[in-house]
């Protein structure tokens, strides 16, 4: 079962990155956290986006920031296409 929200620590463990890197990705706007009861969480959509980006990093030798930006661009294009259909 897929959780609806993940903590920064869960994301760090899942992707083998540091909690500080998760925080940095949030600070620069590449991940968009949800704040509940003064705690930071990330939606399953954010985790999926990071998963796709990590795979892109490995396949295309991009930085994680570049890969996340590419994923965002593709999702925006797909969203526009679906709204026009």
C-alpha positions as CSV (number, residue, x, y, z in Angstrom):
1,X,0.0,0.0,0.0
2,X,1.3,3.5,-0.9
3,X,1.2,6.0,1.9
4,X,-0.4,9.4,1.2
5,X,2.3,11.4,2.9
6,X,6.0,10.8,3.7
7,X,8.3,12.4,6.2
8,X,11.7,13.8,5.1
9,X,13.4,11.0,6.9
10,X,11.3,8.4,5.0
11,X,12.2,10.0,1.7
12,X,15.9,10.2,2.6
13,X,15.9,6.4,3.5
14,X,14.0,5.5,0.4
15,X,16.3,7.3,-2.0
16,X,19.5,6.9,-0.1
17,X,20.0,10.6,0.3
18,X,20.5,12.7,3.4
19,X,17.7,14.6,5.2
20,X,19.7,17.7,4.5
21,X,19.4,17.1,0.8
22,X,15.7,16.6,1.0
23,X,15.5,19.9,2.9
24,X,17.6,21.6,0.3
25,X,15.4,20.4,-2.5
26,X,12.5,21.9,-0.7
27,X,14.3,25.2,0.0
28,X,15.0,25.6,-3.7
29,X,11.5,24.7,-4.7
30,X,12.1,21.4,-6.4
31,X,10.0,19.5,-3.8
32,X,6.9,21.1,-2.3
33,X,6.2,20.0,1.2
34,X,2.9,20.0,3.1
35,X,3.0,21.3,6.6
36,X,0.6,19.6,9.1
37,X,0.8,20.3,12.9
38,X,4.2,22.0,12.4
39,X,5.6,18.9,10.7
40,X,6.8,18.6,7.2
41,X,5.4,15.9,4.9
42,X,5.6,15.2,1.2
43,X,2.7,13.8,-0.9
44,X,2.9,10.5,-2.7
45,X,2.9,12.6,-5.9
46,X,6.1,14.4,-4.8
47,X,7.7,11.0,-3.9
48,X,6.7,9.7,-7.3
49,X,8.3,12.7,-9.0
50,X,11.5,12.2,-7.1
51,X,11.5,8.5,-8.1
52,X,11.2,9.4,-11.8
53,X,13.9,12.0,-11.4
54,X,16.3,9.6,-9.7
55,X,15.8,7.1,-12.5
56,X,16.5,9.9,-15.0
57,X,19.7,10.9,-13.1
58,X,21.0,7.4,-13.6
59,X,19.9,7.0,-17.2
60,X,20.8,10.4,-18.6
61,X,23.6,11.5,-16.2
62,X,21.8,14.6,-15.1
63,X,22.0,16.3,-11.7
64,X,19.0,15.6,-9.5
65,X,18.0,19.3,-9.8
66,X,18.0,19.0,-13.6
67,X,16.1,15.8,-13.6
68,X,13.4,17.2,-11.3
69,X,13.1,20.2,-13.6
70,X,12.7,17.9,-16.6
71,X,10.0,15.9,-14.8
72,X,8.1,19.1,-14.0
73,X,8.3,20.3,-17.6
74,X,6.9,17.0,-18.9
75,X,4.1,17.0,-16.3
76,X,3.1,20.6,-17.2
77,X,3.1,19.7,-20.9
78,X,1.0,16.6,-20.3
79,X,-1.4,18.6,-18.2
80,X,-1.8,21.2,-20.9
81,X,-2.3,18.5,-23.5
82,X,-5.0,16.8,-21.4
83,X,-6.8,20.1,-20.8
84,X,-6.9,20.8,-24.6
85,X,-8.3,17.4,-25.4
